[in-house]
Amino acid sequence: VNIDTVYQRVLAFLNKEQRGYLTPQEFNLFAEQAQLEIFEQYFYDLNQFERVKDNDEKFSDIIHNINEKISIFKAYISLTSGGLITDTDFYRLGTVLSGTIELEEVKHDELLYMKRSALVANFFQSMADSGVYTRDSFRKITTFPSYTSLNAWIVRKPTKPVWGYFVVGDKALHDTSVGETTHFQLHASEESELVYKILKFAGASISKPEVVQMASAQEQIQIQQEKQ
């Protein structure tokens, strides 16, 4: 989503009927918060619709759409030999693999039992295409049997959006230079919701409750349309 398009739409509404002005600094703060809220909502929505998908066929399209939006942030990475995820933008862990072997996640007490059980240990030692893992911490996993080569599909956090600018006189002008402007990383369909969310934050910032109410109402309409 083009960040300048969103900024100009927000400014156009705020400037209408002299509702106030949003500085680039304020916009960038609100833009980051709006993007994070939309991004994190994907996972709540996916969990909700996956639990009820068998009740109505129309939910399958919503699940597909959410997965399509999340796919932008998916990446295939290598873990350290100790099972550590070093990717600085890591947000969620997906599938863990050793070569072509897909490992199954288990709880800590289950892994402890497996390590103590000679029968289970012998089973995994005899099966070259089986294995499990457990999460030691947010970024650390332990596998059984022990694997030195590990890869994983992860979800990364979205890149921080920045409306770059330079000042001429008293006017901030958009700077499209590389390294100055960073566009929203969200799916193109999120443009309207970004505008409404940022307007809601801006209305609260400038003490304009009518802006907050309007933006909140439009945001809810947008959300309902997407989930029908």
VOPAGU-2260 file (C-alpha; in pm, 1 decimal, decimal comma):
REM VOPAGU-2260
SITE   aa  ch    i         X         Y         Z
SITE  VAL   A    0       0,0       0,0       0,0
SITE  ASN   A    1     144,6     336,1    -103,3
SITE  ILE   A    2     204,4     540,9     211,3
SITE  ASP   A    3     170,2     877,4      36,2
SITE  THR   A    4    -173,6     780,4     -95,9
SITE  VAL   A    5    -288,0     699,2     257,1
SITE  TYR   A    6    -136,8    1018,2     400,9
SITE  GLN   A    7    -302,4    1239,4     140,2
SITE  ARG   A    8    -642,7    1076,1     198,5
SITE  VAL   A    9    -608,1    1129,8     573,1
SITE  LEU   A   10    -503,4    1493,3     525,4
SITE  ALA   A   11    -784,4    1556,5     278,3
SITE  PHE   A   12   -1042,5    1450,5     533,4
SITE  LEU   A   13    -887,9    1636,2     826,0
SITE  ASN   A   14    -845,2    1956,5     624,7
SITE  LYS   A   15   -1207,9    1940,6     513,6
SITE  GLU   A   16   -1413,4    2178,7     729,9
SITE  GLN   A   17   -1088,4    2271,0     909,8
SITE  ARG   A   18   -1079,2    1964,0    1134,5
SITE  GLY   A   19    -707,9    1999,6    1199,9
SITE  TYR   A   20    -367,4    1909,7    1059,8
SITE  LEU   A   21    -164,2    1593,2    1103,4
SITE  THR   A   22     214,0    1639,1    1104,6
SITE  PRO   A   23     437,1    1383,8     927,6
SITE  GLN   A   24     578,8    1276,2    1263,7
SITE  GLU   A   25     231,5    1210,7    1403,9
SITE  PHE   A   26     122,8    1032,7    1087,8
SITE  ASN   A   27     423,1     799,8    1097,9
SITE  LEU   A   28     347,6     704,5    1458,9
SITE  PHE   A   29     -18,0     637,0    1381,9
SITE  ALA   A   30      71,3     454,9    1060,1
SITE  GLU   A   31     294,3     209,8    1244,2
SITE  GLN   A   32      26,8     141,6    1506,3
SITE  ALA   A   33    -245,5      97,3    1243,2
SITE  GLN   A   34     -36,6    -148,2    1042,0
SITE  LEU   A   35      45,8    -355,2    1350,7
SITE  GLU   A   36    -319,4    -373,2    1457,7
SITE  ILE   A   37    -431,6    -493,2    1114,5
SITE  PHE   A   38    -144,1    -741,8    1094,8
SITE  GLU   A   39    -209,9    -894,7    1437,2
SITE  GLN   A   40    -582,4    -918,0    1367,2
SITE  TYR   A   41    -510,0   -1163,7    1082,5
SITE  PHE   A   42    -415,2   -1433,9    1330,9
SITE  TYR   A   43    -720,1   -1383,9    1553,2
SITE  ASP   A   44    -947,2   -1392,5    1248,8
SITE  LEU   A   45    -777,2   -1701,1    1108,0
SITE  ASN   A   46    -820,5   -1885,9    1437,2
SITE  GLN   A   47   -1186,4   -1782,9    1456,9
SITE  PHE   A   48   -1283,2   -1887,3    1105,2
SITE  GLU   A   49   -1083,6   -2209,6    1108,5
SITE  ARG   A   50   -1287,1   -2321,6    1411,5
SITE  VAL   A   51   -1616,8   -2272,7    1226,5
SITE  LYS   A   52   -1515,0   -2342,2     866,4
SITE  ASP   A   53   -1703,7   -2672,5     850,9
SITE  ASN   A   54   -2032,6   -2498,9     928,2
SITE  ASP   A   55   -2056,5   -2295,9     610,6
SITE  GLU   A   56   -1868,5   -2313,5     281,1
SITE  LYS   A   57   -1845,1   -1934,7     254,7
SITE  PHE   A   58   -1588,1   -1929,1     537,0
SITE  SER   A   59   -1335,3   -2109,3     316,0
SITE  ASP   A   60   -1294,8   -1799,7      97,6
SITE  ILE   A   61   -1228,8   -1583,8     404,7
SITE  ILE   A   62    -963,8   -1827,2     528,3
SITE  HIS   A   63    -800,7   -1821,2     184,9
SITE  ASN   A   64    -802,6   -1440,3     182,9
SITE  ILE   A   65    -647,0   -1416,1     529,9
SITE  ASN   A   66    -377,7   -1669,2     439,6
SITE  GLU   A   67    -305,4   -1469,8     124,9
SITE  LYS   A   68    -252,1   -1156,3     334,1
SITE  ILE   A   69     -25,7   -1340,1     579,8
SITE  SER   A   70     177,0   -1498,9     298,0
SITE  ILE   A   71     342,6   -1162,3     232,4
SITE  PHE   A   72     525,6   -1202,3     562,2
SITE  LYS   A   73     627,1   -1568,0     535,8
SITE  ALA   A   74     994,8   -1660,4     502,7
SITE  TYR   A   75    1203,1   -1977,4     494,7
SITE  ILE   A   76    1503,2   -1947,3     727,6
SITE  SER   A   77    1788,2   -2151,4     872,8
SITE  LEU   A   78    1822,0   -2199,1    1248,3
SITE  THR   A   79    2150,6   -2223,2    1432,8
SITE  SER   A   80    2282,6   -2568,6    1523,9
SITE  GLY   A   81    2146,8   -2505,1    1873,5
SITE  GLY   A   82    1794,8   -2445,3    1744,2
SITE  LEU   A   83    1798,9   -2066,9    1778,9
SITE  ILE   A   84    1597,7   -1834,7    1552,5
SITE  THR   A   85    1817,7   -1532,1    1486,4
SITE  ASP   A   86    1593,2   -1348,2    1238,5
SITE  THR   A   87    1542,9   -1003,4    1394,6
SITE  ASP   A   88    1192,5    -962,1    1248,4
SITE  PHE   A   89    1068,5   -1303,0    1368,8
SITE  TYR   A   90     704,6   -1295,2    1482,9
SITE  ARG   A   91     556,2   -1647,5    1463,5
SITE  LEU   A   92     690,4   -1996,4    1408,8
SITE  GLY   A   93     540,7   -2220,3    1141,8
SITE  THR   A   94     672,4   -2553,3    1015,3
SITE  VAL   A   95    1008,7   -2679,2    1149,0
SITE  LEU   A   96    1212,2   -2909,7     924,7
SITE  SER   A   97    1537,3   -3098,8     914,2
SITE  GLY   A   98    1602,8   -3148,1     545,5
SITE  THR   A   99    1275,2   -3292,9     414,9
SITE  ILE   A  100    1167,0   -3418,9     760,1
SITE  GLU   A  101     880,4   -3219,3     908,7
SITE  LEU   A  102     904,3   -3214,1    1287,4
SITE  GLU   A  103     599,1   -3223,1    1512,3
SITE  GLU   A  104     565,4   -2982,9    1806,0
SITE  VAL   A  105     510,8   -3141,5    2148,8
SITE  LYS   A  106     486,1   -3011,9    2504,4
SITE  HIS   A  107     784,3   -3009,3    2739,5
SITE  ASP   A  108     650,4   -3293,2    2953,8
SITE  GLU   A  109     588,0   -3504,4    2643,0
SITE  LEU   A  110     943,9   -3448,7    2525,3
SITE  LEU   A  111    1075,0   -3541,3    2871,6
SITE  TYR   A  112     879,0   -3867,1    2858,5
SITE  MET   A  113    1011,9   -3945,6    2512,2
SITE  LYS   A  114    1370,0   -3894,2    2624,3
SITE  ARG   A  115    1318,4   -4119,2    2926,9
SITE  SER   A  116    1136,1   -4393,6    2737,4
SITE  ALA   A  117    1372,6   -4646,0    2581,4
SITE  LEU   A  118    1092,7   -4769,1    2354,1
SITE  VAL   A  119    1021,4   -4424,1    2215,5
SITE  ALA   A  120    1390,1   -4341,3    2187,7
SITE  ASN   A  121    1456,6   -4661,0    1995,9
SITE  PHE   A  122    1162,6   -4587,1    1769,0
SITE  PHE   A  123    1297,7   -4245,4    1671,4
SITE  GLN   A  124    1648,7   -4380,9    1630,3
SITE  SER   A  125    1516,5   -4643,3    1388,3
SITE  MET   A  126    1298,1   -4398,3    1194,2
SITE  ALA   A  127    1505,5   -4164,5     978,6
SITE  ASP   A  128    1205,5   -3951,5     878,8
SITE  SER   A  129    1051,4   -3872,5    1218,5
SITE  GLY   A  130    1116,0   -3621,2    1492,4
SITE  VAL   A  131     962,0   -3375,5    1735,5
SITE  TYR   A  132    1048,9   -3039,6    1887,5
SITE  THR   A  133     947,2   -2821,5    2178,8
SITE  ARG   A  134     973,3   -2447,0    2236,9
SITE  ASP   A  135    1227,5   -2357,6    2504,9
SITE  SER   A  136    1160,1   -1987,1    2458,7
SITE  PHE   A  137    1023,7   -1747,9    2198,0
SITE  ARG   A  138    1329,2   -1800,9    1972,9
SITE  LYS   A  139    1474,5   -2133,0    2095,1
SITE  ILE   A  140    1361,0   -2487,7    2014,6
SITE  THR   A  141    1488,9   -2832,5    2114,2
SITE  THR   A  142    1446,0   -3133,8    1885,7
SITE  PHE   A  143    1431,3   -3505,2    1950,8
SITE  PRO   A  144    1624,7   -3680,1    1819,2
SITE  SER   A  145    1888,4   -3406,9    1799,1
SITE  TYR   A  146    1924,6   -3247,5    1455,3
SITE  THR   A  147    2215,1   -3021,3    1361,6
SITE  SER   A  148    2053,3   -2888,2    1043,1
SITE  LEU   A  149    1723,6   -2708,8    1099,7
SITE  ASN   A  150    1507,0   -2484,4     886,7
SITE  ALA   A  151    1169,4   -2327,8     946,6
SITE  TRP   A  152     887,8   -2137,2     787,2
SITE  ILE   A  153     824,2   -1825,9     994,5
SITE  VAL   A  154     608,9   -1515,3     982,9
SITE  ARG   A  155     799,4   -1187,7    1003,0
SITE  LYS   A  156     676,1    -861,0    1147,0
SITE  PRO   A  157     583,4    -597,1     887,6
SITE  THR   A  158     841,9    -334,5     807,0
SITE  LYS   A  159     786,8      -4,3     986,6
SITE  PRO   A  160     610,5     239,6     749,6
SITE  VAL   A  161     765,7     582,9     707,2
SITE  TRP   A  162     639,0     881,7     510,8
SITE  GLY   A  163     969,6    1043,7     421,2
SITE  TYR   A  164     974,1    1419,6     372,9
SITE  PHE   A  165    1180,1    1733,8     341,5
SITE  VAL   A  166    1074,1    2085,7     434,6
SITE  VAL   A  167    1055,4    2375,6     192,0
SITE  GLY   A  168     957,5    2693,0     371,8
SITE  ASP   A  169     700,3    2569,9     621,5
SITE  LYS   A  170     565,9    2292,9     398,5
SITE  ALA   A  171     655,9    1923,5     427,9
SITE  LEU   A  172     702,3    1764,6      85,1
SITE  HIS   A  173     708,5    1392,6      20,5
SITE  ASP   A  174    1058,9    1245,6     -22,2
SITE  THR   A  175    1043,2     932,9    -236,9
SITE  SER   A  176    1417,2     864,2    -210,7
SITE  VAL   A  177    1531,0     513,8    -125,3
SITE  GLY   A  178    1584,3     490,4     248,8
SITE  GLU   A  179    1358,4     785,5     324,9
SITE  THR   A  180    1014,9     642,8     248,5
SITE  THR   A  181     893,1     293,9     340,0
SITE  HIS   A  182     550,4     193,3     213,7
SITE  PHE   A  183     300,4     -15,8     408,1
SITE  GLN   A  184     375,3    -383,6     369,8
SITE  LEU   A  185      10,8    -485,8     393,7
SITE  HIS   A  186    -206,6    -630,5     118,8
SITE  ALA   A  187    -352,7    -370,0    -119,1
SITE  SER   A  188    -703,5    -441,8       9,7
SITE  GLU   A  189    -611,2    -286,8     346,8
SITE  GLU   A  190    -575,9      69,1     216,0
SITE  SER   A  191    -918,5     189,7     331,6
SITE  GLU   A  192    -886,0      33,3     676,0
SITE  LEU   A  193    -546,6     198,7     719,0
SITE  VAL   A  194    -703,0     536,4     641,7
SITE  TYR   A  195    -986,6     483,7     890,2
SITE  LYS   A  196    -758,1     362,1    1167,4
SITE  ILE   A  197    -515,9     652,2    1126,3
SITE  LEU   A  198    -807,7     897,6    1117,8
SITE  LYS   A  199    -934,6     747,1    1442,6
SITE  PHE   A  200    -595,1     797,1    1608,8
SITE  ALA   A  201    -565,0    1146,3    1465,2
SITE  GLY   A  202    -912,2    1244,8    1585,0
SITE  ALA   A  203    -826,1    1138,6    1938,1
SITE  SER   A  204    -495,7    1327,8    1918,7
SITE  ILE   A  205    -654,8    1657,0    1811,9
SITE  SER   A  206    -959,6    1613,8    2040,4
SITE  LYS   A  207   -1213,2    1578,4    1758,6
SITE  PRO   A  208   -1458,8    1309,9    1875,7
SITE  GLU   A  209   -1664,7    1341,5    1557,2
SITE  VAL   A  210   -1360,4    1227,5    1357,0
SITE  VAL   A  211   -1308,5     931,9    1590,4
SITE  GLN   A  212   -1674,8     832,9    1563,8
SITE  MET   A  213   -1684,4     861,7    1185,9
SITE  ALA   A  214   -1358,8     669,7    1139,2
SITE  SER   A  215   -1464,9     397,6    1383,7
SITE  ALA   A  216   -1797,7     354,6    1206,1
SITE  GLN   A  217   -1634,1     332,8     862,6
SITE  GLU   A  218   -1374,5      89,5     997,6
SITE  GLN   A  219   -1648,0    -141,3    1128,2
SITE  ILE   A  220   -1832,6    -127,8     796,1
SITE  GLN   A  221   -1509,7    -219,1     616,9
SITE  ILE   A  222   -1443,5    -511,0     852,7
SITE  GLN   A  223   -1798,2    -645,4     821,3
SITE  GLN   A  224   -1782,7    -633,3     442,7
SITE  GLU   A  225   -1461,2    -835,1     442,9
SITE  LYS   A  226   -1604,6   -1101,8     674,8
SITE  GLN   A  227   -1939,1   -1157,2     504,8
